[in-house]
Amino acid sequence: MTRARLFLTGIRAEGRHGARDGEKDQPQPFVVDLDIEVDAPRDSIDATADYRGVTEAVREIVEDGSFDLIEAMADAIARRISSFPHVGQVTAVVHKPNAAGRLGIDGVAAGATVVAGE
């Protein structure tokens, strides 16, 4: 069986997340990058992860969930995507662009890796 890696980058969504007072009052932007290992037994669209379904699942978690930490959001995203057919492992990286400006740095991000079935 062939293992392949899919990279979905720049999945944008807005959500109400944050640990500080007021951060959950208004939606703010988040950007998610995924590194997905899939079992690709043949050259067929139904033999890999469905990009549309993956993207929809990510946006649903960001838009409908509520997390204090982007680390927890990354873990929730990785766990959800690891349940998709043909997925063996997922690394999700969540970027919080608005946090960077307040800190005077280029970016704030957190990642989580989940192996399917664990």
C-alpha positions as protocol buffer text, in pm:
chain_id: "A"
residue {
  index: 1
  type: MET
  ca { x: 0 y: 0 z: 0 }
}
residue {
  index: 2
  type: THR
  ca { x: 125 y: 347 z: -86 }
}
residue {
  index: 3
  type: ARG
  ca { x: 134 y: 618 z: 177 }
}
residue {
  index: 4
  type: ALA
  ca { x: 96 y: 970 z: 44 }
}
residue {
  index: 5
  type: ARG
  ca { x: 86 y: 1310 z: 209 }
}
residue {
  index: 6
  type: LEU
  ca { x: -169 y: 1577 z: 135 }
}
residue {
  index: 7
  type: PHE
  ca { x: -104 y: 1938 z: 231 }
}
residue {
  index: 8
  type: LEU
  ca { x: -405 y: 2166 z: 262 }
}
residue {
  index: 9
  type: THR
  ca { x: -290 y: 2517 z: 346 }
}
residue {
  index: 10
  type: GLY
  ca { x: -462 y: 2843 z: 419 }
}
residue {
  index: 11
  type: ILE
  ca { x: -804 y: 2714 z: 527 }
}
residue {
  index: 12
  type: ARG
  ca { x: -960 y: 3037 z: 652 }
}
residue {
  index: 13
  type: ALA
  ca { x: -1247 y: 3069 z: 898 }
}
residue {
  index: 14
  type: GLU
  ca { x: -1363 y: 3301 z: 1172 }
}
residue {
  index: 15
  type: GLY
  ca { x: -1445 y: 3196 z: 1523 }
}
residue {
  index: 16
  type: ARG
  ca { x: -1477 y: 3303 z: 1885 }
}
residue {
  index: 17
  type: HIS
  ca { x: -1171 y: 3168 z: 2060 }
}
residue {
  index: 18
  type: GLY
  ca { x: -924 y: 3294 z: 2316 }
}
residue {
  index: 19
  type: ALA
  ca { x: -831 y: 3288 z: 2683 }
}
residue {
  index: 20
  type: ARG
  ca { x: -825 y: 3662 z: 2749 }
}
residue {
  index: 21
  type: ASP
  ca { x: -1125 y: 3878 z: 2839 }
}
residue {
  index: 22
  type: GLY
  ca { x: -1315 y: 3993 z: 2532 }
}
residue {
  index: 23
  type: GLU
  ca { x: -1147 y: 3761 z: 2281 }
}
residue {
  index: 24
  type: LYS
  ca { x: -1466 y: 3558 z: 2235 }
}
residue {
  index: 25
  type: ASP
  ca { x: -1692 y: 3863 z: 2203 }
}
residue {
  index: 26
  type: GLN
  ca { x: -1644 y: 3900 z: 1827 }
}
residue {
  index: 27
  type: PRO
  ca { x: -1536 y: 3648 z: 1562 }
}
residue {
  index: 28
  type: GLN
  ca { x: -1171 y: 3675 z: 1466 }
}
residue {
  index: 29
  type: PRO
  ca { x: -978 y: 3515 z: 1179 }
}
residue {
  index: 30
  type: PHE
  ca { x: -797 y: 3184 z: 1202 }
}
residue {
  index: 31
  type: VAL
  ca { x: -599 y: 3001 z: 935 }
}
residue {
  index: 32
  type: VAL
  ca { x: -546 y: 2625 z: 941 }
}
residue {
  index: 33
  type: ASP
  ca { x: -282 y: 2419 z: 761 }
}
residue {
  index: 34
  type: LEU
  ca { x: -303 y: 2040 z: 742 }
}
residue {
  index: 35
  type: ASP
  ca { x: -48 y: 1769 z: 669 }
}
residue {
  index: 36
  type: ILE
  ca { x: -248 y: 1451 z: 613 }
}
residue {
  index: 37
  type: GLU
  ca { x: -94 y: 1107 z: 559 }
}
residue {
  index: 38
  type: VAL
  ca { x: -327 y: 886 z: 358 }
}
residue {
  index: 39
  type: ASP
  ca { x: -326 y: 529 z: 237 }
}
residue {
  index: 40
  type: ALA
  ca { x: -346 y: 556 z: -141 }
}
residue {
  index: 41
  type: PRO
  ca { x: -386 y: 203 z: -273 }
}
residue {
  index: 42
  type: ARG
  ca { x: -478 y: 313 z: -627 }
}
residue {
  index: 43
  type: ASP
  ca { x: -506 y: 612 z: -857 }
}
residue {
  index: 44
  type: SER
  ca { x: -868 y: 692 z: -777 }
}
residue {
  index: 45
  type: ILE
  ca { x: -1044 y: 987 z: -613 }
}
residue {
  index: 46
  type: ASP
  ca { x: -1230 y: 756 z: -378 }
}
residue {
  index: 47
  type: ALA
  ca { x: -899 y: 614 z: -252 }
}
residue {
  index: 48
  type: THR
  ca { x: -794 y: 931 z: -70 }
}
residue {
  index: 49
  type: ALA
  ca { x: -930 y: 1189 z: 175 }
}
residue {
  index: 50
  type: ASP
  ca { x: -1203 y: 1413 z: 34 }
}
residue {
  index: 51
  type: TYR
  ca { x: -1058 y: 1769 z: 31 }
}
residue {
  index: 52
  type: ARG
  ca { x: -1403 y: 1927 z: 37 }
}
residue {
  index: 53
  type: GLY
  ca { x: -1515 y: 1725 z: 337 }
}
residue {
  index: 54
  type: VAL
  ca { x: -1190 y: 1794 z: 520 }
}
residue {
  index: 55
  type: THR
  ca { x: -1216 y: 2167 z: 456 }
}
residue {
  index: 56
  type: GLU
  ca { x: -1581 y: 2175 z: 568 }
}
residue {
  index: 57
  type: ALA
  ca { x: -1494 y: 1986 z: 889 }
}
residue {
  index: 58
  type: VAL
  ca { x: -1215 y: 2232 z: 972 }
}
residue {
  index: 59
  type: ARG
  ca { x: -1439 y: 2534 z: 916 }
}
residue {
  index: 60
  type: GLU
  ca { x: -1715 y: 2378 z: 1126 }
}
residue {
  index: 61
  type: ILE
  ca { x: -1479 y: 2332 z: 1423 }
}
residue {
  index: 62
  type: VAL
  ca { x: -1342 y: 2687 z: 1395 }
}
residue {
  index: 63
  type: GLU
  ca { x: -1680 y: 2854 z: 1337 }
}
residue {
  index: 64
  type: ASP
  ca { x: -1897 y: 2650 z: 1577 }
}
residue {
  index: 65
  type: GLY
  ca { x: -1652 y: 2556 z: 1853 }
}
residue {
  index: 66
  type: SER
  ca { x: -1517 y: 2757 z: 2143 }
}
residue {
  index: 67
  type: PHE
  ca { x: -1160 y: 2709 z: 2261 }
}
residue {
  index: 68
  type: ASP
  ca { x: -946 y: 2902 z: 2504 }
}
residue {
  index: 69
  type: LEU
  ca { x: -624 y: 2773 z: 2346 }
}
residue {
  index: 70
  type: ILE
  ca { x: -532 y: 2732 z: 1980 }
}
residue {
  index: 71
  type: GLU
  ca { x: -347 y: 2418 z: 2094 }
}
residue {
  index: 72
  type: ALA
  ca { x: -683 y: 2266 z: 2191 }
}
residue {
  index: 73
  type: MET
  ca { x: -836 y: 2375 z: 1860 }
}
residue {
  index: 74
  type: ALA
  ca { x: -549 y: 2215 z: 1665 }
}
residue {
  index: 75
  type: ASP
  ca { x: -600 y: 1891 z: 1859 }
}
residue {
  index: 76
  type: ALA
  ca { x: -976 y: 1890 z: 1792 }
}
residue {
  index: 77
  type: ILE
  ca { x: -917 y: 1949 z: 1422 }
}
residue {
  index: 78
  type: ALA
  ca { x: -651 y: 1676 z: 1397 }
}
residue {
  index: 79
  type: ARG
  ca { x: -875 y: 1429 z: 1583 }
}
residue {
  index: 80
  type: ARG
  ca { x: -1173 y: 1502 z: 1356 }
}
residue {
  index: 81
  type: ILE
  ca { x: -972 y: 1469 z: 1035 }
}
residue {
  index: 82
  type: SER
  ca { x: -805 y: 1148 z: 1159 }
}
residue {
  index: 83
  type: SER
  ca { x: -1153 y: 989 z: 1154 }
}
residue {
  index: 84
  type: PHE
  ca { x: -1185 y: 1033 z: 776 }
}
residue {
  index: 85
  type: PRO
  ca { x: -1148 y: 722 z: 558 }
}
residue {
  index: 86
  type: HIS
  ca { x: -794 y: 650 z: 430 }
}
residue {
  index: 87
  type: VAL
  ca { x: -633 y: 891 z: 681 }
}
residue {
  index: 88
  type: GLY
  ca { x: -343 y: 748 z: 880 }
}
residue {
  index: 89
  type: GLN
  ca { x: -206 y: 1058 z: 1053 }
}
residue {
  index: 90
  type: VAL
  ca { x: -285 y: 1429 z: 1066 }
}
residue {
  index: 91
  type: THR
  ca { x: -91 y: 1733 z: 1176 }
}
residue {
  index: 92
  type: ALA
  ca { x: -304 y: 2046 z: 1214 }
}
residue {
  index: 93
  type: VAL
  ca { x: -148 y: 2389 z: 1259 }
}
residue {
  index: 94
  type: VAL
  ca { x: -375 y: 2674 z: 1368 }
}
residue {
  index: 95
  type: HIS
  ca { x: -262 y: 3032 z: 1305 }
}
residue {
  index: 96
  type: LYS
  ca { x: -414 y: 3323 z: 1496 }
}
residue {
  index: 97
  type: PRO
  ca { x: -316 y: 3628 z: 1288 }
}
residue {
  index: 98
  type: ASN
  ca { x: -461 y: 3897 z: 1515 }
}
residue {
  index: 99
  type: ALA
  ca { x: -260 y: 3779 z: 1815 }
}
residue {
  index: 100
  type: ALA
  ca { x: 67 y: 3846 z: 1634 }
}
residue {
  index: 101
  type: GLY
  ca { x: 16 y: 4220 z: 1593 }
}
residue {
  index: 102
  type: ARG
  ca { x: -56 y: 4271 z: 1962 }
}
residue {
  index: 103
  type: LEU
  ca { x: 271 y: 4097 z: 2047 }
}
residue {
  index: 104
  type: GLY
  ca { x: 484 y: 4266 z: 1785 }
}
residue {
  index: 105
  type: ILE
  ca { x: 575 y: 3935 z: 1617 }
}
residue {
  index: 106
  type: ASP
  ca { x: 508 y: 3787 z: 1274 }
}
residue {
  index: 107
  type: GLY
  ca { x: 276 y: 3508 z: 1384 }
}
residue {
  index: 108
  type: VAL
  ca { x: 126 y: 3288 z: 1654 }
}
residue {
  index: 109
  type: ALA
  ca { x: 47 y: 2926 z: 1573 }
}
residue {
  index: 110
  type: ALA
  ca { x: 6 y: 2592 z: 1747 }
}
residue {
  index: 111
  type: GLY
  ca { x: 4 y: 2242 z: 1609 }
}
residue {
  index: 112
  type: ALA
  ca { x: -113 y: 1895 z: 1704 }
}
residue {
  index: 113
  type: THR
  ca { x: -52 y: 1554 z: 1549 }
}
residue {
  index: 114
  type: VAL
  ca { x: -297 y: 1262 z: 1579 }
}
residue {
  index: 115
  type: VAL
  ca { x: -252 y: 909 z: 1450 }
}
residue {
  index: 116
  type: ALA
  ca { x: -581 y: 757 z: 1330 }
}
residue {
  index: 117
  type: GLY
  ca { x: -727 y: 512 z: 1577 }
}
residue {
  index: 118
  type: GLU
  ca { x: -545 y: 654 z: 1879 }
}
